[in-house]
Amino acid sequence: MPEEVLGFDVVVVGSGIAGLTMALEIARAGKDVAVVTKKRLEDSSTNWAQGGIAGVLDSSNQAAIERHIDDTISAGAGVCDEELVRDVISEAAVRIRALIEEGVPFERKSDGEYDLAKEGGHQEKRILHVKDRTGEAIETTLIERLKQQNVTILEQWMAIDLVMRKRGQPQNGVRGIWCLDAEGNVHTICCRALVLATGGAGQLWRETTNPTVATGDGVAMAHRAGAGVKHLEFIQFHPTALAIQGKRPFLITEALRGHGAILMTIEGHQIFRKEGGEPENHSYMLEKDPRGSLATRDIVARTTDQMLKKSGEPHALLVTEHLDSKDLKNRFPTIADKLQAHGIQFGPDPIPVTPAAHYIVGGIDVGKNGECITTNGSVYPGLYAIGEVASTGLHGANRLASNSLLEAIVMSHRARNHLLEHIDEYPLELKDAPVWRADGLHRLQEHAPIKADRIALRTIMSDDVGLVRRDERLNRALRKLDHTGEEIERTWRASKPTKGLVELRNMSIVARLVTQAAKKRRNNIGLHYNMDLE
């Protein structure tokens, strides 16, 4: 065990757009900051984001802002916090311009105006992008800026659990965090304030667009430490993940449909090639929604899932042969390269797609400035959550496309202001800092291989807690998850910690929270659909 206890004003766990923005702004305010990330800085869901960031750049155009607000609330199916929606969308212009000032090279047209895209659920074009690698461009820019600051970056460090000021009493606040380094040592890091920006939990399902780091760590740690969680039944499945047998799903951005690509069945595409006409008229989506392929993600994903189960087809098709293939290659180079690797070309070749787990709409319960809320409804002193790990009320029952990056930068700034205003209330306590499992870490044993346990957990979630649910399947999932969770906890108490075991424990906890929330929800709304409630 390391002898030294580390101490910082602020510790940020996670290195996506929310965490990087927060760390950068806190460091520029003169505070001592550490960023903890379990892989490399760039290994986050932000880096995988293709589509873009939604927002009205003209803050004086209230009509356009109102339309963005309306689209967000409509997609959220009435579950949004309308005041929070208004605040975030009204602040979009200033926060997006801050990204531009940092150097993010959003696409412009030949006349110098920004090249805005349109995605499902949006009335109009309002999405800024950097071709189809917006997340990567933002991440790269923020990492460059962060490295210019005096920030401690702890890569390959895995957060294990929160250190509370008084064990079992979240109302007394957070004291720090325990972290596992790449060599297997556990460190105690104390801080005045702790910011969780750990991303989502897509790895709970077999098919996911998320990177391997998305294992629900922040939600699980906060839950164990007495923070509240909410809306975890709302899991967004992206309707168009590249479906190549034996390969990990690859996101095909919604912006491609915004650009004119059309969803069809295999049979429908054959008819289209034979008969011609307007491609949208051959889409199975028109039977479900007048917006067709540009309906919101919950509708498109669920309709696609039902179509595949009914037809027995292995996947849907995303058709682009009616579009300019050179234009598509220029606009979506990342996707073009990925398709080319599989022998598929924009234009002549339809793209095989299927829904895959994508985004956790719910998460840690937070206030309007990212401050975590305890299970009894009080503020958790010194603890903040931002980005996908937090449930702010912006997304309601279903996230509107490209609102997540907007939420991340706005809520990071709000949390930054609140944290700096209150940081002097949170002491930095290094003396007698608790050592993780000081009562017997040396006696713990190497754990058995856990790959099978992870596969079993993902199988339960994929089969029983997916896009479409039933009470019987949810009950069966809970029984299995309770048993699996007990076995994982038994292993956890007896074993030396490893990254894989920490992740498995967190996944088990979040899986049960998601399933419990799905069972409790007794109406079909947004992303939650239970066939027994029809």
Long-range contacts (C-beta under 8 A, 24 or more apart in sequence): 1-185, 1-186, 1-435, 1-441, 2-185, 2-187, 5-187, 5-188, 5-189, 5-190, 5-430, 5-433, 6-34, 6-187, 6-188, 6-189, 6-190, 7-189, 7-190, 7-191, 7-428, 7-430, 8-32, 8-33, 8-34, 8-152, 8-189, 8-190, 8-191, 8-192, 8-428, 9-33, 9-191, 9-192, 9-193, 9-423, 9-428, 10-34, 10-191, 10-192, 10-193, 10-194, 10-195, 10-419, 10-423, 11-35, 11-36, 11-176, 11-177, 11-189, 11-191, 11-193, 11-194, 11-195, 12-36, 12-195, 12-197, 13-37, 13-159, 13-177, 13-194, 13-195, 13-196, 13-197, 13-198, 13-217, 13-218, 14-44, 14-196, 14-197, 14-198, 14-199, 14-218, 14-387, 14-389, 15-40, 15-41, 15-42, 15-43, 15-44, 15-143, 15-197, 16-44, 16-45, 16-46, 16-47, 16-139, 16-197, 16-199, 16-387, 16-388, 16-408, 17-44, 17-46, 17-135, 17-138, 17-139, 17-142, 17-387, 17-405, 17-408, 17-409, 17-412, 18-46, 18-197, 18-386, 18-387, 18-388, 18-408, 18-409, 18-411, 18-412, 19-44, 19-195, 19-197, 19-386, 19-387, 19-412, 20-46, 20-139, 20-142, 20-143, 20-146, 21-142, 21-408, 21-409, 21-412, 21-413, 22-195, 22-197, 22-386, 22-412, 22-415, 22-416, 23-146, 23-151, 24-142, 24-145, 24-146, 24-149, 24-151, 25-412, 25-413, 25-416, 26-416, 26-419, 26-420, 27-146, 27-149, 27-150, 27-151, 28-149, 29-416, 29-420, 31-420, 31-423, 32-150, 32-152, 33-149, 33-151, 33-152, 34-151, 34-152, 34-153, 34-154, 34-189, 34-191, 35-146, 35-151, 35-152, 35-153, 35-154, 36-154, 36-157, 36-159, 36-177, 36-179, 36-189, 37-153, 37-154, 37-155, 37-156, 37-157, 38-156, 38-157, 38-158, 38-159, 38-213, 38-217, 38-499, 39-155, 39-156, 39-213, 40-155, 40-156, 41-139, 41-143, 41-146, 41-153, 41-155, 42-136, 42-139, 42-140, 42-143, 43-211, 43-213, 44-139, 44-199, 44-211, 44-213, 45-135, 45-199, 45-200, 45-202, 45-210, 45-211, 45-213, 45-214, 45-388, 46-135, 46-138, 46-139, 46-405, 46-408, 47-135, 47-136, 47-139, 47-211, 48-135, 48-136, 48-209, 48-210, 48-211, 48-251, 49-134, 49-135, 49-136, 49-138, 49-404, 49-405, 50-132, 50-133, 50-134, 50-135, 50-251, 50-253, 50-255, 50-332, 50-334, 50-335, 51-117, 51-119, 51-127, 51-129, 51-132, 51-134, 51-253, 51-254, 51-255, 51-401, 51-402, 52-117, 52-119, 52-127, 52-128, 52-129, 52-130, 52-134, 52-255, 52-402, 52-405, 53-96, 53-99, 53-127, 53-128, 53-129, 53-134, 53-138, 53-402, 53-405, 53-406, 53-409, 54-92, 54-119, 54-122, 54-126, 54-127, 54-128, 54-400, 54-401, 54-402, 54-403, 54-405, 54-406, 55-89, 55-92, 55-93, 55-95, 55-96, 55-126, 55-128, 55-406, 56-89, 56-92, 56-93, 56-126, 57-92, 57-93, 57-96, 57-97, 57-114, 57-128, 58-93, 59-90, 59-93, 59-94, 64-124, 64-126, 65-89, 65-90, 65-92, 67-123, 67-124, 68-92, 68-126, 70-123, 71-121, 71-122, 71-123, 71-400, 72-394, 72-395, 72-396, 72-400, 72-403, 73-396, 74-121, 75-121, 75-296, 75-395, 75-396, 75-398, 75-399, 75-400, 76-394, 76-395, 76-396, 76-397, 76-398, 76-399, 76-400, 76-526, 77-396, 77-397, 77-398, 77-525, 77-526, 78-396, 78-397, 78-525, 79-231, 79-234, 79-396, 79-397, 79-525, 79-526, 80-393, 80-394, 80-395, 80-396, 81-392, 81-393, 81-394, 81-396, 83-368, 84-368, 84-392, 84-393, 84-394, 85-393, 85-394, 87-368, 87-410, 88-392, 88-394, 88-406, 88-407, 88-410, 88-411, 89-406, 91-410, 91-413, 92-406, 92-410, 95-406, 95-409, 95-410, 95-413, 96-128, 96-406, 96-409, 98-409, 98-413, 99-138, 99-141, 99-409, 102-141, 102-142, 102-145, 103-141, 103-144, 103-145, 104-130, 104-137, 104-138, 104-141, 105-130, 105-137, 106-130, 106-134, 107-131, 117-255, 117-258, 117-259, 118-255, 118-258, 118-294, 119-253, 119-254, 119-255, 119-257, 119-258, 119-294, 119-401, 119-402, 120-254, 120-257, 120-258, 120-291, 120-293, 120-294, 120-295, 120-296, 120-297, 120-300, 120-401, 121-294, 121-295, 121-296, 121-297, 121-400, 121-401, 122-258, 122-400, 122-401, 127-255, 127-258, 127-401, 127-402, 129-255, 131-330, 131-331, 131-332, 131-333, 131-334, 132-253, 132-255, 132-256, 132-331, 132-332, 132-333, 132-334, 132-335, 133-333, 133-334, 134-405, 135-405, 138-405, 154-179, 154-181, 156-181, 156-182, 157-181, 157-182, 157-187, 158-217, 158-499, 158-502, 158-503, 159-198, 159-217, 159-221, 160-186, 160-221, 160-436, 160-497, 160-502, 161-221, 161-224, 161-225, 161-436, 162-194, 162-221, 162-222, 162-224, 162-225, 162-383, 163-188, 163-190, 163-433, 163-434, 164-225, 164-226, 165-381, 165-429, 168-226, 169-226, 170-225, 170-226, 170-227, 170-374, 170-375, 170-380, 170-383, 171-374, 171-376, 171-378, 171-380, 171-381, 172-381, 173-380, 173-381, 173-382, 173-383, 173-426, 174-225, 174-380, 174-381, 174-382, 174-383, 175-429, 175-433, 176-433, 178-436, 180-497, 180-498, 180-499, 180-502, 184-496, 184-497, 184-498, 186-436, 186-437, 186-441, 186-497, 188-433, 188-434, 188-435, 188-436, 190-428, 190-429, 190-430, 190-433, 191-382, 191-428, 192-382, 192-423, 192-426, 192-427, 192-428, 193-382, 193-383, 193-384, 193-419, 193-422, 193-423, 193-426, 194-382, 194-383, 194-384, 195-370, 195-384, 195-385, 195-386, 195-415, 195-419, 196-221, 196-222, 196-364, 196-372, 196-383, 196-384, 196-385, 196-386, 196-389, 196-390, 197-385, 197-386, 197-387, 197-389, 197-412, 198-387, 198-389, 199-387, 199-388, 199-389, 200-359, 200-360, 200-388, 200-389, 201-360, 201-507, 201-510, 201-514, 202-357, 202-358, 202-359, 202-360, 203-458, 203-503, 203-507, 204-357, 204-457, 204-458, 204-461, 204-507, 204-510, 204-511, 204-514, 205-356, 205-357, 205-458, 205-461, 205-462, 205-466, 206-458, 206-459, 206-462, 207-241, 207-249, 207-354, 207-355, 207-356, 207-357, 207-462, 208-249, 208-356, 208-357, 208-358, 209-238, 209-241, 209-249, 209-250, 209-251, 209-356, 209-357, 209-358, 210-357, 210-358, 215-503, 215-506, 215-507, 215-510, 216-360, 216-506, 216-507, 216-509, 216-510, 216-511, 217-502, 217-503, 217-506, 218-363, 218-364, 218-385, 218-389, 219-360, 219-363, 219-364, 219-389, 219-506, 219-509, 219-510, 219-513, 220-505, 220-506, 220-507, 220-509, 220-510, 221-506, 222-364, 222-372, 222-383, 222-385, 222-389, 223-364, 223-509, 223-510, 223-513, 224-509, 225-383, 226-374, 226-375, 226-380, 227-364, 227-365, 227-372, 227-373, 227-374, 227-375, 227-380, 227-383, 227-385, 228-364, 228-365, 228-372, 228-373, 228-374, 228-375, 228-377, 229-362, 229-363, 229-364, 229-365, 229-391, 229-513, 230-362, 230-363, 230-365, 230-391, 230-517, 231-361, 231-362, 231-363, 231-391, 231-397, 231-517, 232-360, 232-362, 232-363, 232-391, 232-510, 232-513, 232-514, 232-517, 233-362, 233-514, 233-517, 233-518, 233-520, 233-521, 233-527, 233-528, 234-360, 234-361, 234-362, 234-395, 234-396, 234-397, 234-398, 234-526, 234-527, 234-528, 235-357, 235-359, 235-360, 235-361, 235-514, 235-527, 236-297, 236-298, 236-301, 236-357, 236-358, 236-359, 236-360, 236-361, 236-398, 236-399, 236-527, 237-297, 237-301, 237-305, 237-355, 237-356, 237-357, 237-358, 237-466, 237-467, 237-527, 238-297, 238-301, 238-355, 238-356, 238-357, 238-358, 238-359, 239-263, 239-297, 239-300, 239-301, 239-304, 239-353, 239-355, 240-300, 240-316, 240-318, 240-351, 240-353, 240-355, 241-353, 241-354, 241-355, 241-356, 241-358, 242-338, 242-339, 242-342, 242-351, 242-352, 242-353, 243-314, 243-315, 243-352, 243-353, 243-354, 244-342, 244-352, 245-314, 247-342, 249-354, 249-356, 250-338, 251-356, 251-358, 252-318, 252-335, 252-351, 252-353, 253-332, 253-335, 254-297, 254-401, 254-402, 255-332, 256-318, 256-320, 256-328, 256-332, 256-335, 257-293, 257-294, 257-318, 258-294, 259-323, 259-328, 259-331, 259-332, 260-320, 260-322, 260-323, 261-293, 261-318, 261-319, 261-320, 261-323, 261-351, 262-292, 262-293, 262-318, 262-319, 262-322, 263-292, 263-293, 263-300, 263-304, 263-316, 263-317, 263-318, 263-319, 263-353, 264-316, 264-317, 264-319, 264-350, 265-307, 265-311, 265-313, 265-316, 265-317, 266-313, 266-317, 267-311, 267-313, 268-317, 269-317, 269-319, 269-350, 272-319, 279-319, 279-322, 284-316, 296-398, 296-400, 296-401, 297-358, 297-398, 297-399, 297-401, 298-397, 298-398, 298-526, 298-527, 298-529, 301-355, 301-467, 302-467, 302-468, 302-529, 304-353, 304-354, 304-355, 305-355, 305-467, 305-468, 306-468, 308-354, 314-352, 314-354, 315-352, 315-353, 315-354, 316-352, 316-353, 316-354, 317-350, 317-351, 317-352, 317-353, 318-350, 318-351, 318-352, 318-353, 319-350, 319-351, 320-346, 320-347, 320-350, 320-351, 321-347, 321-348, 321-350, 323-347, 355-467, 359-388, 359-399, 359-404, 360-388, 360-389, 361-391, 361-395, 361-396, 361-397, 361-398, 361-399, 361-526, 361-527, 362-391, 362-517, 363-388, 363-389, 363-390, 363-391, 364-389, 364-390, 364-391, 365-391, 366-390, 366-391, 366-392, 368-392, 368-414, 369-414, 369-415, 369-417, 369-418, 370-411, 370-412, 370-414, 370-415, 370-418, 371-415, 371-418, 381-425, 381-426, 382-426, 384-415, 384-418, 384-419, 386-411, 386-412, 386-415, 387-411, 387-412, 396-526, 397-525, 397-526, 397-527, 397-528, 398-526, 398-527, 441-496, 444-494, 444-495, 444-496, 444-497, 445-494, 445-495, 445-496, 446-495, 446-496, 447-491, 447-494, 447-495, 447-496, 447-498, 447-501, 448-491, 450-491, 450-500, 450-501, 450-504, 453-484, 453-487, 453-488, 453-504, 454-500, 454-503, 454-504, 454-507, 456-484, 457-481, 457-484, 457-504, 457-507, 457-508, 457-511, 460-484, 460-511, 461-511, 461-514, 461-515, 464-515, 465-511, 465-514, 465-515, 465-518, 467-529, 468-529, 468-530, 468-531, 469-518, 469-528, 469-529, 469-530, 469-531, 470-530, 470-531, 470-532, 471-519, 471-530, 471-532, 472-532, 474-515, 474-518, 474-519, 474-530, 475-519, 477-515, 478-512, 478-515, 478-516, 478-519, 481-508, 481-511, 481-512, 481-515, 482-512, 484-508, 485-509, 485-512
